[in-house]
Amino acid sequence: MSRLDGKVAIISGGAGGCGLAASELFAARGAAVGIVDLASSDGAEVAERIRAAGGRAVFAAADVSQEDAVTAAVGSIKGALGPATVLFNHAGTITIKPFLETSLAEWDRLMAINVRSMFLMTRAVLPQMIAAGGGSIVCTSSISAQVATPMEVLYNTTKGACHMFARAIAVEFRDRNIRCNAVCPGFIATAHGRREVEELSRYGVDVSDAAIAAQQGRMCRPEEVAQAALFLASDDASFVSGTHLFVDNGFTAI
């Protein structure tokens, strides 16, 4: 059973979906958790629930695509909990529409939320990890980094960037005891995942229950993604770095 005793973990997008599952699981497994999410999210309530259950957690509101907001949030968490040695770059969203109908503004928005946020969060947290003697970074990628889907060119591209970001960070910072990996879910039973299925269906992409059953057996549960992220974040994965852990029940193996 992987644990994070004595570690401070920052989770971007930690107030909903798989990020919420990770915030709760990481806290239950011993970490002090810093939740970074939008001011309109349930982040404050999530942190309060964790504290009420005996854990340590704080919420720092931020748009993680904005440099000043990220710097302030990471600094606030450090002041409250201490230096972070675990970072889960989970924040992200999706755009689903025909490629020729997408705008430059939509491209820029998705790149900012899914890719620039990883850059900003990682750059803000890495100095703390290095000073502490090491750390672990987990980035949420997707089966979409490897298996392209119609109507998801923008999303597929951002997740491809996530794949290589995790590898490149792992290689550059290995000699400073920093590990970096990506967790790659299939279709997930979250609000995000259900919206993806609904919108793809409207465009005629077959993501019916039967199709998903054939591809991955069933929808993935948020806690299953959180468990995979926990393993990668923990010392149980001490010699695992620069890899992609698919949580897709064989989707990408077919």
Long-range contacts (C-beta under 8 A, 24 or more apart in sequence): 1-29, 2-29, 2-230, 2-231, 2-233, 2-234, 2-236, 2-237, 3-29, 3-30, 3-234, 4-29, 4-30, 4-31, 4-86, 4-230, 4-233, 4-234, 5-29, 5-30, 5-31, 6-30, 7-31, 7-32, 7-85, 7-86, 8-32, 8-33, 8-34, 8-77, 8-78, 8-81, 8-82, 8-83, 8-84, 8-85, 8-86, 9-33, 9-34, 9-84, 9-85, 9-86, 9-87, 9-88, 9-233, 10-34, 10-36, 10-74, 10-77, 10-84, 10-86, 10-87, 10-88, 10-121, 10-125, 11-35, 11-36, 11-88, 11-90, 12-36, 12-37, 12-64, 12-87, 12-88, 12-89, 12-90, 12-91, 12-117, 12-121, 13-37, 13-64, 13-90, 13-91, 13-92, 13-140, 14-43, 14-46, 14-88, 14-90, 15-41, 15-42, 15-43, 15-46, 15-59, 16-41, 16-42, 16-190, 16-191, 16-192, 17-188, 17-190, 17-191, 17-192, 17-193, 17-222, 18-90, 18-140, 18-185, 18-188, 18-190, 18-222, 18-225, 18-226, 18-229, 19-88, 19-90, 19-91, 20-46, 20-222, 21-222, 21-223, 21-225, 21-226, 22-88, 22-90, 22-225, 22-226, 22-229, 22-230, 23-50, 23-57, 24-49, 24-50, 24-226, 25-223, 25-226, 25-227, 25-230, 26-86, 26-88, 26-226, 26-230, 26-233, 27-53, 27-55, 27-56, 27-57, 28-53, 28-55, 29-230, 29-234, 31-56, 31-86, 32-56, 32-57, 32-81, 32-82, 33-57, 33-58, 34-58, 34-59, 34-60, 34-73, 34-74, 34-77, 34-80, 34-81, 34-84, 35-59, 35-60, 36-60, 36-61, 36-62, 36-64, 36-70, 36-73, 36-74, 36-77, 36-91, 36-121, 37-61, 37-62, 37-91, 38-62, 38-63, 56-81, 64-91, 64-113, 64-117, 64-120, 64-121, 65-112, 65-113, 65-116, 65-117, 65-120, 66-120, 67-120, 70-117, 70-120, 70-121, 70-124, 71-124, 74-121, 74-124, 74-125, 74-128, 78-128, 83-128, 83-129, 83-131, 83-132, 84-125, 84-128, 84-129, 84-135, 85-128, 85-129, 85-132, 85-134, 85-135, 85-136, 86-135, 86-136, 86-137, 86-138, 86-233, 87-121, 87-122, 87-125, 87-129, 87-135, 87-136, 87-137, 87-138, 88-137, 88-138, 88-140, 88-229, 88-233, 89-117, 89-118, 89-121, 89-122, 89-137, 89-138, 89-139, 89-140, 90-140, 90-229, 91-117, 91-121, 92-117, 92-140, 92-158, 93-192, 94-152, 94-155, 94-192, 94-195, 94-196, 95-152, 95-154, 95-155, 96-151, 96-152, 96-155, 96-196, 96-199, 96-200, 96-203, 97-151, 97-199, 97-203, 98-151, 98-203, 99-151, 99-153, 99-154, 102-153, 102-154, 106-154, 107-154, 110-154, 110-155, 110-158, 111-158, 111-161, 114-155, 114-158, 114-159, 114-161, 114-162, 115-158, 115-161, 115-162, 115-165, 118-162, 118-165, 119-165, 122-165, 122-169, 122-180, 126-173, 126-178, 129-176, 129-178, 130-173, 130-176, 130-178, 133-177, 134-176, 134-177, 134-178, 134-179, 135-177, 135-178, 135-179, 136-178, 136-179, 136-180, 136-181, 136-232, 136-233, 136-234, 136-237, 137-166, 137-169, 137-178, 137-179, 137-180, 137-181, 138-180, 138-181, 138-182, 138-183, 138-229, 138-232, 138-233, 139-165, 139-166, 139-180, 139-181, 139-182, 139-183, 140-182, 140-183, 140-185, 140-225, 140-229, 141-166, 141-182, 141-183, 141-184, 141-244, 142-184, 142-185, 143-184, 143-185, 143-186, 143-246, 143-248, 143-251, 143-252, 145-182, 145-184, 145-244, 146-184, 146-252, 147-251, 147-252, 149-200, 149-205, 150-200, 150-203, 150-205, 151-199, 151-200, 151-203, 151-205, 152-200, 159-184, 163-244, 166-242, 166-244, 167-242, 170-241, 170-242, 171-242, 174-241, 179-232, 179-237, 179-238, 179-240, 179-241, 180-241, 180-242, 181-232, 181-237, 181-240, 181-241, 181-242, 181-243, 181-244, 181-245, 182-243, 182-244, 182-245, 183-225, 183-228, 183-229, 183-232, 183-244, 183-245, 183-247, 184-244, 184-245, 184-246, 184-247, 184-248, 184-252, 185-220, 185-225, 185-246, 185-247, 185-248, 186-215, 186-216, 186-220, 186-246, 186-247, 186-248, 186-249, 186-251, 186-252, 187-212, 187-215, 187-216, 187-219, 187-220, 188-219, 188-220, 188-221, 188-222, 188-225, 189-219, 189-220, 189-221, 189-222, 190-222, 193-219, 193-220, 215-251, 215-254, 216-248, 216-249, 216-250, 216-251, 217-249, 217-250, 218-249, 220-247, 220-248, 220-249
